[in-house]
Structures are given as C-alpha cells and as structure tokens.
C-alpha cells in the first residue's frame, strides 16, 4: 500500500461503486516514502510527519516510472490551484488517450491546506464483484487495476509541482478520433455546462433595472432584423398580459440570454412584446440544438403543461429523439400568455430559428388553442396528441373508472392496441356501452379528436417511437423538477440549459460506446444481426435484435400465391399474441418490403414479420433502403455537406443566402467536434489556413486577370 492514506476520496471515485485499492508494488524507495500521513478517526484533525529530506523537496526531480513520451509540459509546468492541477493532468490524459479520476490527498499539519494530491487513470483499481474478461477489458467503464497516476506536491508558496508520475497503462488508450469523447475531456470541453451548473446553484443575478428592449441591438434575437419588432406587435390582442414578475428578474433573464448569444455564434433568442412594449413571452435555443434539429427534425414534442406556480408562467420545451433513442433539446419558451396569437408567434419563431424546416410529426398536450396554432403554422405537419397526456387527463376526468382493470385495458387498447380503424371503432363502442359512458363529455370530445391520438389511424406517420416505453415516461417528466423548485426566470433558463447539457453528456457516452466496439450479437454468426450491429447505434440495435428474435423464433407463417414470380406474400402470426394476422409482401428483384403492421413507416425499423420474410428467402443483409440514417452511428456525419444532396448543392451555388447558411452551420459543426482535443483543433486550423491560402491565390489570379483585361 502507498504510505499516503486517503484523507478524502475523490468525487469521481465515490460515484462508481466500491473499489479495491491498488498496491503500489513496493515503491518504498521513491519520493513518496518521505511522506507519512496519519488521519484521526475522530473528525477533521490530521497529523502529518515528513522525513528528513522534506526541507529539500523543492529541488528534487520528479520520479517518472514508465515512458517519458509527451510528459515534458506536465513535469515542467507549475500551477497554483487544485483545479489547475487537475486540468493539467487532464490535458496530458487527453493527449495520450485516457480519462482521469481524482484520488487521495494529504494536508499540512494542523491545517486543511493540501500538501500532496494524487490523480489516477480512470481505470485504476477494480470494481467489487466485476470479473475482467477479454470482452470487457478495454471497455471505458471497466476498471483494470491500471497503475498510471500523478502526484502533485504543494510548497509553502502555493506552487503545485509533479513529484511522481507513472505513465504506463495496462489497457488500450483511446485513438485520436475518440479522445474528445473521454469522460474527463468532456468535463473540460463543456465549460459552459459547468458554468451553467454553477449559475443554477449559486443563482444568476444582475443589477436590477427596467426590462427594456436592448438599445442599439439589431433585435432581441441573435439572427433577426429590427423590423421584426414591429411585426410582433401587429395583431397582438389586447388580452395579452406582460410577465408578472419583477423588473430585476426580467433584466436578469435578458442578460443571461445575451451572454449566451455572445458565447455561441449560433445561439438564437426571441421575445414577444405587448402593445405597450412590455415583454410577455420568450423563446431560445443554442447552436447545438440547431445542429441536432438538422439531424433529427422528423419528430418534435412540444409540452406546455409545466406551470411555474409563483409567477403563473409556463415553461414549454421543444424536444425530440436522437439516434440513440434519447431525448434531445430543440429549444424552450417561457410564456405568460396562452392566447392563439402567442402560440402562433412562438411556433413561427421556432421555425425561423430552425431555417423554416417543418417536422413530419409534432406531439402536444390536449389543448384546443395549441391545436389551432399548429394548423396555422405547421399545415403539412401531422399533429398528434401524446398518449401520456391523455392518460394523465383520464385520472382527473374519469374518477372511479381509473381503478377498473377492465376499463383501463379497453381504454389502452383504443389508444395504441388496435390494428385497424374497424377494430378501434368496435372496441370503443364496446367500452362506452359496457361502462355506460354515453354521456361523458370528456370522452365525447376525445372521440372527435381520434385521428390525432389513435395509433391505428396513424400507421403511415413517422413518430420515432416517442409513444413507446421507456421513451414515453422520459418525455412525460421532462421538466417536473424545474417547474416545482425554481422561481426566478433566469434560474429557470439556466436549469433548462443544464438539462440540455446533461442529455448531451449521455449522448456522448453512447457515442463513446459505439466507437469502442459493436454491440454483442446474441447469435454470433447471424449475418443480418452482424450487419445491424455494424450500422445501428447500440440501443437501436437491441430493438432490432428483439424484433429479429420475435420474427424468426416466435412467428408462424403461410405463403400465399402471387402472379408475379419475383413477389412473395406471407401471412404472419406471432405466437402468444392472439390471432392477429399481418400480411407481408416482398419483391425479390427490387428488395421492396411492406407489412400491414406499418412499423417501418412509424418507427423506421423493420418489424418481426418483415424480418421473418427475409429469413425465409435467405436474405442475409438489411436492404439498404430500410436502414434509416437517423438510427445509425453515422446519423450526424456529413449532414452539412451539401454535396451529399444534389439539390442542396445546387441551391448553395445559386443563392448567396443559402450558401452562407450552409457554410456557417458546417463550420459550427466542425468547431464543435474539434473542441477539447488538441490534435483536432490543430487539424482544423491547418485546414482553414490551407483553404484561406487557396482562396487568396484565386483572388489574386482574378485581380491580375481583371487588371490585364482593363488595359
């Protein structure tokens, strides 16, 4: 054991479960043997004794065990705080390809001043009960008892210097293209995340003052012209109310949004004014939200049910699902006004911030005003009422029926268990008659809106699986903590942005998993499963694998005769699922598939019935046209390169505004990907410099040509 005992365990270490401490292997001859720490068990009192050579510590050289490659800056640099020491080792870790965890520390005698501090490779120690295997050894979440570490010593002048470095690791290091995904790298990359968290818990405050429109600003939006101010006032009803909060709170929110716009060149925010010029409604989204929307704009969920009790305001997020089937943020609004004109303004502002790109489907709560606003602003978008909102309303509208298992079974079947309109109508009528609900006004109203919520009537509309478990639970509880606990507008905005950063952290963790290795196939030698594992993200692959097993292992089939020799038709029956029959048509020459269950149309993944048909005909790969890019590992690659799409490229070449828009988003995406990784930043700078030289060369040639032509 190391002679320095842990006076305080690092937060990272504590969060990952019990750890078996590693043995330093008898390094007693090295410099740390000069330090001994005794920690009392009675409280904060600590006694530290130093060896005879301690007074000469400032002149001793750091002990390096292992390779010295890339260690020069780490060994030479002097820092002056614990945070700076952690960042210095993190920077070294990023360059080499490993993540960091905080370790033990010792203190000056009779004080709480740190004397020595250790930092370890994140794979230090062993997790209790975890067995090391070839399959999990290089998994980023597996501890391998790696000995790599660094020890800083602090002198009387507050200077932090490295006195010991173990540089060799017992596991593979991250490749250069993976290093920006390392856990400790992300804590430094997301500087905004940590600052947002600090503001959330410390309270974001600015000097008070009247909440006036920013003088001299082009608009309250980062991207909108001055003329929009006048447009916002047109047609705005007299019933609109100003935000019922103090002026200092409003100014604090405006200042926060302005600061975000200064940090993020693609940040967008907008504010609606009443006829007296007072602020009523806010909308904002950051640059990353625009990038995510460009990739996954097919489905949007808008929830206006989060009410802030103190001010009687609404916190209304726009969210969607990414390629890992996780929640992703597209923007958020704070609303004081729930009029038709307010929602029309909000939806138009959202669309404008997203380049006027309409979603295929938008899910909302059951609200007539919201519905009318969607019809006006999103005329070609399928408006759906979210199932979780219907279930939530049922608890307050149906009273004692909520405890009836028979009623709940039939009601749930009407919502998402019917296979056809005829089956829905039959089940609905049976439910109404059996429970004598002919006079229930809420159910009558719900029935009139059946095409907005009944799954059987929306079998050709993509929904990204937002109605499935567990995605449904995630979507239905997005901002409960924000709505319940926070009161000031600025704290709400900060909390919303913190939510976004947390979701993005989870996305990065899944990206890392996908880069590390493909998901394990339950049938190792299945060609079609291996193909799916290569293409899909881990979580989507597991959905595909479940359907494949259901299709091939639990589906009966009957082949029907077809006039065309290339076309095959099957009737499929899932075992244990009743007598429901699904019909699959498969054309072998064109590789076109269709199934009456319509799962591919709604979810973008082949259903068990279609996969069974492929298996029957010995097709060993997923047909290319049935691999939806939005579910693949490459979902966010090449999105902004217009050369991928001929029409987009031609538009860029013909239209100056379109060209500028594409280039800015393309550049923003590249900058985001290169953050926190020195090699990637250098590569991007070199690419930009090379491009600038090429442009200057062309510009010089054009100038010479113009001059010669003039003479």
C-alpha positions in Angstrom: 0.0 0.0 0.0 1.1 3.6 -0.6 2.2 5.3 2.6 -0.1 8.2 1.9 -3.6 7.2 3.2 -6.7 8.8 1.6 -7.8 11.8 3.6 -10.7 12.4 1.3 -11.9 10.3 -1.6 -12.4 11.9 -4.9 -16.0 12.5 -6.1 -15.4 10.5 -9.2 -14.2 7.5 -7.2 -17.1 7.6 -4.9 -19.6 7.7 -7.7 -18.5 4.5 -9.3 -19.1 2.0 -6.5 -16.8 0.2 -4.2 -13.2 0.0 -5.4 -10.4 -2.3 -4.3 -7.4 0.0 -3.8 -4.3 -1.0 -5.7 -1.0 -1.8 -4.2 1.9 0.4 -5.3 4.1 -2.7 -5.7 6.7 -1.8 -3.0 7.8 1.5 -4.4 9.0 2.5 -1.0 12.3 3.8 -2.4 10.7 6.5 -4.3 10.0 10.0 -3.0 6.5 9.4 -1.7 8.2 7.3 1.1 9.4 10.6 2.6 5.7 11.5 3.4 3.6 9.8 6.0 0.1 10.8 6.9 -1.9 9.8 9.9 -5.6 10.6 9.7 -7.5 10.6 13.0 -10.9 8.9 13.1 -12.4 11.5 15.4 -13.1 14.3 13.0 -11.2 16.7 10.8 -7.9 16.7 12.8 -5.0 15.5 10.8 -1.3 15.0 11.8 1.4 14.9 9.1 5.0 13.9 9.6 7.7 14.4 7.0 11.0 12.6 6.5 14.4 14.1 7.0 14.7 15.3 3.4 11.4 17.1 3.3 13.0 20.5 3.6 14.9 20.0 0.3 11.8 18.9 -1.6 11.7 22.0 -3.8 14.9 20.9 -5.6 14.2 17.2 -6.1 13.4 16.0 -9.6 10.1 14.2 -10.3 10.2 10.5 -10.4 9.0 9.1 -13.6 8.1 5.4 -13.8 7.5 4.3 -17.5 7.7 6.1 -20.8 8.6 9.8 -20.8 6.9 10.5 -24.1 4.7 13.6 -24.0 5.4 14.3 -20.3 7.6 17.4 -20.7 4.8 20.0 -20.2 3.3 18.0 -17.3 6.7 17.8 -15.5 7.8 21.4 -16.1 4.7 23.4 -15.5 3.9 25.0 -12.2 0.3 25.6 -11.2 -1.3 27.3 -8.3 -4.6 25.6 -7.5 -6.2 22.1 -7.2 -8.4 22.9 -10.3 -5.4 23.9 -12.4 -3.5 20.7 -11.3 -6.5 18.6 -12.3 -6.8 20.3 -15.7 -3.0 19.9 -16.3 -3.2 16.2 -15.8 -6.5 16.0 -17.8 -4.7 17.8 -20.7 -2.0 15.3 -20.6 -4.5 12.4 -20.4 -6.3 13.8 -23.5 -3.1 13.9 -25.5 -2.3 10.4 -24.5 -5.8 8.9 -24.7 -7.0 8.2 -21.2 -9.5 9.6 -18.8 -8.8 10.9 -15.2 -10.2 10.3 -11.7 -9.4 12.3 -8.6 -7.6 10.4 -5.8 -6.3 10.8 -2.3 -4.7 13.8 -0.7 -2.7 14.7 2.4 -2.6 18.0 4.4 -0.1 20.3 6.1 0.0 19.5 9.9 -2.9 21.0 11.8 -4.5 22.7 8.7 -6.8 21.9 5.8 -4.2 23.1 3.3 -3.4 20.4 0.7 0.1 19.1 0.9 0.0 16.3 -1.8 -2.7 15.3 -4.2 -3.0 12.2 -6.4 -4.8 11.8 -9.7 -5.3 8.4 -11.3 -6.2 6.9 -14.7 -10.0 6.3 -14.6 -9.4 2.5 -14.9 -7.4 2.5 -11.6 -8.4 -0.2 -9.1 -11.1 -2.9 -9.6 -14.8 -2.7 -9.2 -16.0 -5.1 -6.5 -17.6 -8.2 -7.9 -16.6 -7.4 -11.5 -14.7 -10.0 -13.5 -12.2 -9.0 -16.1 -12.5 -10.7 -19.4 -11.1 -10.1 -22.9 -14.5 -8.8 -23.9 -14.7 -6.0 -21.2 -11.1 -5.3 -20.5 -10.9 -2.3 -22.9 -14.4 -1.1 -22.2 -14.1 2.5 -21.0 -16.3 1.7 -17.9 -14.3 -1.3 -16.7 -11.6 -0.9 -14.0 -8.4 -2.8 -14.9 -6.2 -2.0 -11.8 -4.2 0.4 -14.0 -1.3 1.9 -12.1 -0.9 5.1 -14.1 -1.1 8.2 -11.8 0.4 11.5 -10.9 1.3 13.1 -7.6 1.4 16.8 -7.1 3.2 18.4 -4.1 2.4 21.9 -2.9 5.2 24.0 -1.3 4.9 26.9 1.1 4.4 29.4 -1.8 1.3 27.6 -3.0 3.1 26.1 -6.1 1.8 22.8 -7.3 4.5 20.6 -8.9 4.6 17.0 -10.1 6.8 14.8 -7.8 5.8 11.4 -9.2 4.4 10.1 -12.5 3.5 6.6 -13.5 2.9 6.9 -17.3 2.4 3.3 -18.5 -1.1 1.8 -18.7 -2.2 -1.8 -18.7 -5.0 -1.2 -21.3 -5.5 0.2 -24.7 -5.6 4.0 -25.0 -8.2 5.9 -26.9 -7.5 6.6 -30.6 -7.1 10.2 -31.7 -10.6 10.3 -33.2 -12.0 9.1 -29.9 -10.2 11.3 -27.4 -12.7 14.1 -27.4 -15.2 11.6 -26.0 -13.2 10.8 -22.9 -15.1 11.5 -19.7 -12.7 14.0 -18.2 -12.2 15.5 -21.6 -15.9 16.3 -21.7 -15.8 18.0 -18.3 -13.4 20.5 -19.8 -15.0 20.7 -23.2 -18.3 21.6 -21.8 -17.1 24.7 -20.0 -20.5 26.1 -20.5 -22.0 23.1 -18.7 -20.0 23.7 -15.6 -20.7 27.4 -15.7 -24.4 26.8 -16.2 -24.4 24.4 -13.2 -22.6 27.0 -11.1 -25.2 29.6 -12.1 -28.0 27.2 -11.3 -27.0 26.6 -7.8 -25.5 30.0 -7.0 -28.3 32.0 -8.6 -27.8 34.1 -11.7 -28.2 37.7 -10.7 -27.6 41.0 -12.5 -28.2 44.6 -11.3 -31.9 45.5 -11.4 -33.4 47.8 -13.9 -36.3 48.3 -16.2 -36.7 45.4 -18.7 -36.3 47.5 -21.8 -35.5 46.4 -25.4 -31.7 46.3 -25.7 -30.7 49.7 -27.2 -28.8 49.6 -30.4 -29.4 45.9 -30.8 -30.4 44.5 -34.2 -33.1 42.6 -32.4 -33.8 40.6 -29.3 -32.9 37.7 -31.4 -29.4 36.8 -32.4 -30.5 36.3 -36.0 -33.5 38.5 -36.7 -33.7 42.0 -38.2 -35.0 45.1 -36.5 -38.2 45.1 -38.5 -39.4 42.1 -36.6 -40.1 44.2 -33.5 -42.9 46.0 -35.4 -44.2 42.7 -36.8 -44.5 41.2 -33.3 -47.0 44.0 -32.4 -49.3 43.5 -35.3 -52.5 41.7 -34.5 -51.5 41.1 -30.9 -54.7 41.1 -28.9 -55.5 43.4 -26.0 -55.9 40.5 -23.7 -52.2 39.7 -23.8 -50.5 40.2 -20.4 -47.0 41.2 -19.5 -44.8 38.9 -17.5 -46.0 39.1 -13.9 -42.5 39.3 -12.4 -40.2 42.0 -11.1 -38.2 44.1 -13.5 -34.9 42.8 -12.0 -35.9 39.3 -12.8 -36.7 40.2 -16.4 -33.5 42.0 -16.8 -31.6 39.0 -15.3 -33.2 36.7 -17.9 -32.4 39.1 -20.8 -28.8 39.5 -19.6 -28.4 35.7 -19.4 -29.7 35.2 -22.9 -27.5 38.0 -24.2 -24.5 36.4 -22.5 -25.3 33.0 -24.1 -25.6 34.7 -27.5 -22.1 36.3 -27.0 -20.6 32.8 -26.2 -22.4 30.9 -29.0 -22.4 32.4 -32.5 -25.5 30.3 -33.4 -27.5 31.0 -30.3 -31.0 32.3 -31.0 -33.4 34.1 -28.8 -36.6 36.0 -29.3 -39.1 37.9 -27.2 -42.7 38.9 -27.9 -43.9 42.4 -26.8 -47.4 43.5 -25.9 -48.9 46.7 -27.3 -47.3 48.7 -24.5 -43.8 47.4 -25.4 -43.6 45.1 -22.4 -42.1 41.6 -22.7 -44.6 38.8 -22.5 -43.1 35.6 -24.0 -39.5 34.3 -24.5 -38.0 31.6 -26.8 -34.4 30.5 -27.0 -32.3 27.7 -28.4 -28.5 27.2 -28.7 -26.4 26.3 -31.6 -26.2 22.6 -30.7 -30.0 22.5 -30.7 -30.0 23.7 -34.3 -27.4 21.0 -35.3 -29.5 18.3 -33.6 -32.7 19.5 -35.2 -31.0 19.4 -38.6 -30.2 15.7 -37.9 -33.5 14.7 -36.2 -36.2 17.1 -37.2 -38.7 14.4 -38.2 -40.4 14.4 -34.7 -40.9 17.2 -32.3 -42.6 17.1 -28.9 -44.0 20.4 -27.5 -45.2 20.3 -23.9 -47.0 23.4 -22.5 -48.1 21.7 -19.2 -45.2 22.8 -17.0 -46.7 25.7 -15.0 -44.5 27.8 -12.7 -46.7 28.3 -9.7 -45.2 31.5 -8.3 -45.5 33.6 -11.5 -48.3 31.6 -13.1 -46.0 31.2 -16.2 -45.5 28.2 -18.5 -42.1 26.6 -19.2 -42.6 24.9 -22.6 -39.8 22.8 -24.1 -39.4 21.6 -27.7 -37.7 18.2 -27.6 -37.1 15.2 -29.9 -35.2 11.9 -30.0 -31.7 11.4 -31.3 -30.0 8.3 -32.9 -29.6 6.6 -29.5 -33.3 6.9 -28.8 -32.6 9.5 -26.2 -34.3 12.9 -25.5 -32.7 15.9 -27.2 -33.4 19.6 -26.7 -34.5 21.8 -29.6 -35.5 24.9 -27.6 -37.6 26.3 -24.8 -40.1 29.0 -24.2 -41.3 30.9 -21.1 -44.9 32.0 -21.7 -47.0 34.5 -19.8 -49.8 34.4 -22.4 -51.7 31.4 -23.7 -53.6 33.1 -26.5 -53.8 31.9 -30.0 -51.5 34.8 -31.2 -48.9 33.9 -28.5 -48.6 30.3 -29.7 -48.6 31.4 -33.4 -45.7 33.8 -32.5 -43.9 31.0 -30.7 -44.2 28.4 -33.4 -43.1 30.9 -36.1 -40.1 31.9 -34.0 -39.2 28.3 -33.5 -39.5 27.6 -37.3 -37.5 30.7 -38.2 -34.7 29.6 -35.7 -34.6 26.3 -37.5 -34.4 27.5 -41.0 -38.1 27.1 -41.7 -37.7 23.3 -41.7 -41.0 21.7 -40.7 -41.2 18.4 -38.8 -43.1 15.4 -40.0 -44.9 15.0 -36.7 -45.5 17.2 -33.7 -46.8 15.8 -30.4 -48.5 18.1 -27.9 -50.8 18.0 -24.9 -54.6 18.1 -25.4 -55.1 21.9 -25.9 -57.5 23.4 -28.5 -55.6 26.7 -28.7 -52.3 24.9 -29.4 -54.0 22.7 -31.9 -55.3 25.7 -33.9 -51.9 27.4 -33.8 -50.3 24.3 -35.2 -52.8 24.1 -38.0 -51.9 27.7 -39.0 -48.1 27.4 -38.7 -47.5 23.7 -39.4 -50.1 23.0 -42.1 -48.3 20.0 -43.6 -47.1 18.5 -40.2 -49.1 15.6 -38.7 -50.4 16.9 -35.3 -50.6 14.2 -32.6 -51.9 14.3 -29.1 -49.4 12.5 -26.8 -50.7 9.3 -25.2 -49.2 10.2 -21.8 -51.2 13.4 -21.7 -54.4 11.5 -22.4 -53.6 9.0 -19.7 -52.8 11.9 -17.3 -56.1 13.7 -18.0 -58.0 10.4 -17.6 -57.1 10.3 -14.0 -58.9 13.5 -13.3 -61.7 13.1 -15.8 -62.9 9.5 -15.2 -63.0 9.2 -11.4 -63.7 5.7 -10.1 -63.2 4.2 -13.6 -59.4 4.6 -13.2 -59.3 1.7 -10.7 -61.2 -0.6 -13.1 -58.8 -3.1 -14.7 -61.4 -3.9 -17.4 -61.9 -0.3 -18.4 -58.1 0.5 -18.4 -57.4 -2.5 -20.6 -60.0 -1.4 -23.2 -59.1 2.3 -23.0 -55.4 1.5 -23.5 -56.3 -0.8 -26.4 -58.3 2.0 -28.0 -55.2 4.3 -27.7 -52.5 2.1 -29.0 -53.6 -1.6 -29.2 -55.9 -1.7 -32.3 -54.7 -2.8 -35.7 -57.3 -1.1 -37.8 -60.0 1.6 -37.7 -62.7 -1.1 -37.7 -61.2 -2.7 -34.6 -60.9 0.7 -32.9 -64.5 1.5 -33.5 -65.6 -1.8 -32.3 -63.5 -1.6 -29.1 -64.6 2.0 -28.4 -68.3 1.2 -28.8 -67.9 -1.9 -26.5 -66.1 0.2 -23.9 -68.8 3.0 -23.9 -71.7 0.6 -23.7 -70.2 -1.8 -21.1 -69.3 1.1 -18.7 -72.3 3.3 -19.6 -70.3 6.3 -20.7 -72.6 7.7 -23.4 -72.9 11.0 -21.5 -69.3 11.5 -20.6 -68.4 14.9 -22.2 -64.6 14.4 -22.0 -64.7 11.0 -23.8 -67.1 12.6 -26.4 -64.5 15.3 -27.1 -61.7 12.8 -27.1 -63.5 10.7 -29.7 -63.9 13.6 -32.1 -60.1 14.0 -32.0 -59.4 10.3 -32.5 -57.3 10.9 -35.7 -54.8 12.9 -33.5 -54.2 10.1 -31.0 -55.3 6.7 -32.1 -52.3 4.6 -33.3 -54.5 2.6 -35.7 -55.4 5.8 -37.5 -51.8 7.0 -37.9 -50.0 4.0 -39.3 -48.3 5.9 -42.1 -46.9 8.7 -39.9 -43.3 8.6 -38.5 -43.2 9.1 -34.7 -39.7 7.9 -33.8 -41.1 5.7 -31.1 -41.9 8.6 -28.7 -45.0 6.7 -27.6 -43.2 3.5 -26.7 -41.9 2.6 -23.2 -39.5 3.8 -21.8 -39.4 6.8 -24.1 -42.9 7.7 -23.1 -42.0 8.0 -19.4 -38.9 10.1 -20.3 -41.0 12.5 -22.4 -43.8 12.9 -19.8 -41.5 14.0 -17.0 -39.0 16.3 -18.7 -39.2 19.4 -16.5 -41.1 18.5 -13.4 -38.1 19.5 -11.2 -37.8 22.8 -13.0 -41.4 23.6 -12.6 -41.6 22.5 -9.0 -38.5 24.0 -7.4 -37.3 27.1 -9.3 -38.9 30.6 -9.2 -36.7 33.2 -10.9 -36.8 33.4 -14.7 -33.0 33.4 -15.0 -32.8 30.3 -12.8 -35.4 28.5 -14.9 -33.4 29.3 -18.1 -30.2 28.1 -16.5 -31.9 24.9 -15.3 -33.3 24.2 -18.8 -29.8 24.6 -20.3 -28.4 22.4 -17.6 -31.0 19.7 -18.6 -29.7 20.0 -22.2 -26.1 19.6 -21.2 -27.0 16.5 -19.1 -28.8 14.9 -22.1 -25.8 15.7 -24.3 -23.5 14.1 -21.8 -25.5 10.9 -22.1 -25.4 11.2 -25.9 -21.6 11.4 -25.7 -21.4 8.4 -23.5 -23.4 6.4 -26.1 -21.2 7.8 -28.9 -18.2 6.5 -27.0 -19.7 3.1 -26.6 -20.5 2.9 -30.3 -16.9 3.9 -31.2 -15.3 1.5 -28.7 -16.9 -1.7 -30.1 -20.0 -3.0 -31.8 -22.9 -4.4 -29.7 -22.6 -8.1 -28.8 -24.9 -10.2 -31.1 -27.0 -12.8 -29.3 -26.5 -15.0 -32.3 -22.8 -14.5 -33.1 -22.9 -16.0 -36.6 -26.1 -14.4 -37.9 -25.2 -12.3 -40.9 -28.2 -10.0 -40.7 -27.6 -9.3 -36.9 -23.9 -8.6 -37.6 -25.0 -6.2 -40.4 -27.4 -4.5 -38.0 -24.7 -4.2 -35.3 -22.4 -2.6 -37.8 -24.9 0.0 -38.9 -27.1 0.9 -35.9 -26.3 2.5 -32.6 -26.2 0.1 -29.6 -29.7 1.0 -28.3 -31.3 0.8 -31.7 -29.6 -2.5 -32.4 -31.1 -4.0 -29.3 -34.6 -3.0 -30.5 -33.8 -4.6 -33.9 -32.4 -7.7 -32.3 -35.6 -8.2 -30.2 -37.7 -7.9 -33.3 -35.5 -10.3 -35.2 -35.8 -13.0 -32.4 -39.5 -12.5 -32.3 -39.8 -12.8 -36.0 -37.6 -15.8 -36.5 -38.3 -17.7 -33.3 -41.9 -16.9 -32.5 -43.7 -16.3 -35.8 -45.8 -18.8 -37.8 -46.2 -18.1 -41.5 -48.2 -19.1 -44.5 -47.1 -18.2 -48.0 -49.8 -17.1 -50.4 -49.7 -17.5 -54.2 -48.7 -14.4 -56.3 -49.0 -13.8 -60.0 -45.5 -12.2 -60.2 -42.7 -14.7 -59.7 -40.5 -12.1 -58.0 -43.1 -11.2 -55.4 -43.8 -13.2 -52.4 -46.7 -12.7 -49.9 -46.9 -14.1 -46.4 -49.5 -14.2 -43.7 -47.7 -13.9 -40.3 -49.0 -14.8 -36.9 -47.0 -14.0 -33.7 -47.1 -16.8 -31.1 -48.7 -15.8 -27.9 -50.1 -12.6 -29.4 -53.6 -13.8 -30.1 -55.0 -14.5 -33.6 -53.8 -11.2 -35.2 -52.5 -11.8 -38.7 -50.1 -9.4 -40.5 -49.5 -9.6 -44.3 -46.0 -9.1 -45.7 -45.2 -8.5 -49.4 -41.6 -8.9 -50.6 -40.3 -8.3 -54.1 -37.0 -10.1 -54.5 -36.0 -8.2 -57.6 -36.4 -4.7 -56.1 -35.9 -5.7 -52.4 -39.1 -3.8 -51.6 -40.9 -4.8 -48.4 -44.3 -3.9 -46.9 -46.1 -5.1 -43.8 -49.7 -4.3 -42.7 -48.4 -3.5 -39.2 -46.6 -0.5 -40.6 -43.8 -0.5 -38.1 -41.2 0.7 -40.6 -43.4 3.7 -41.5 -43.9 4.7 -37.9 -40.6 3.7 -36.3 -38.1 3.4 -39.2 -37.1 -0.2 -38.2 -38.2 -3.4 -39.9 -40.8 -5.4 -38.0 -40.6 -9.0 -36.9 -42.9 -10.0 -39.8 -40.7 -8.4 -42.4 -37.5 -9.9 -40.9 -39.2 -13.3 -40.9 -39.9 -12.9 -44.6 -36.2 -12.0 -45.2 -35.1 -15.1 -43.3 -37.5 -17.4 -45.3 -35.9 -16.1 -48.5 -32.4 -16.4 -47.2 -31.7 -12.7 -47.4 -28.7 -12.1 -45.1 -28.5 -8.3 -45.1 -30.9 -5.5 -44.4 -32.0 -3.9 -47.7 -30.2 -0.5 -48.0 -33.5 1.4 -48.4 -34.7 0.1 -45.0 -31.7 1.4 -43.0 -32.9 4.8 -41.8 -29.8 7.0 -41.4 -31.3 8.8 -38.3 -30.8 5.5 -36.3 -27.2 4.7 -37.5 -23.9 5.5 -35.9 -23.3 7.9 -38.8 -26.5 9.9 -38.3 -24.6 13.1 -37.6 -21.9 12.7 -40.2 -22.0 14.7 -43.5 -25.2 16.4 -42.6 -24.0 19.9 -43.6 -22.0 18.9 -46.7 -24.4 19.9 -49.5 -22.5 17.8 -52.0 -24.3 14.8 -50.4 -27.5 16.1 -51.9 -27.6 17.4 -55.4 -30.5 19.8 -54.9 -28.9 21.3 -51.8 -25.6 21.8 -53.5 -27.2 23.5 -56.5 -29.1 25.8 -54.1 -25.8 26.7 -52.4 -24.2 27.5 -55.7 -27.1 29.6 -56.9 -28.2 31.5 -53.8 -25.9 33.7 -51.6 -28.1 33.4 -48.5 -28.3 29.6 -48.8 -24.6 29.3 -49.4 -23.8 31.5 -46.3 -26.3 29.5 -44.1 -24.9 26.1 -45.1 -21.2 27.1 -44.7 -21.9 28.7 -41.2 -23.6 25.5 -39.9 -21.0 23.3 -41.5 -18.2 25.3 -39.8 -20.0 25.4 -36.5 -20.4 21.6 -36.5 -16.7 21.1 -37.3 -15.7 23.5 -34.5 -18.0 21.7 -32.0 -16.5 18.3 -33.0 -12.9 19.6 -32.6 -13.4 21.2 -29.1 -11.3 19.8 -26.3 -8.9 17.8 -28.5 -5.6 19.5 -29.3 -4.9 17.3 -32.4 -8.3 18.0 -33.8 -8.0 21.8 -33.2 -4.7 21.8 -35.0 -6.1 19.9 -37.9 -9.0 22.3 -38.2 -6.7 25.3 -38.0 -4.4 23.8 -40.7 -7.4 23.1 -42.9 -8.7 26.7 -42.5 -5.3 28.1 -43.2 -4.9 25.9 -46.3 -8.3 27.0 -47.5 -7.5 30.6 -46.9 -4.3 30.4 -48.9 -6.2 28.7 -51.8 -8.8 31.5 -51.7 -6.2 34.2 -51.7 -4.5 32.5 -54.7 -7.8 32.5 -56.6 -8.5 36.1 -55.6 -5.0 37.1 -56.7 -5.5 35.5 -60.1 -8.8 37.2 -60.6 -7.3 40.6 -59.7 -4.5 40.1 -62.2 -6.9 39.0 -64.9 -9.2 42.0 -64.3 -6.2 44.3 -64.4 -4.9 42.9 -67.7 -8.4 42.9 -69.2 -8.8 46.6 -68.2 -5.6 47.5 -70.1 
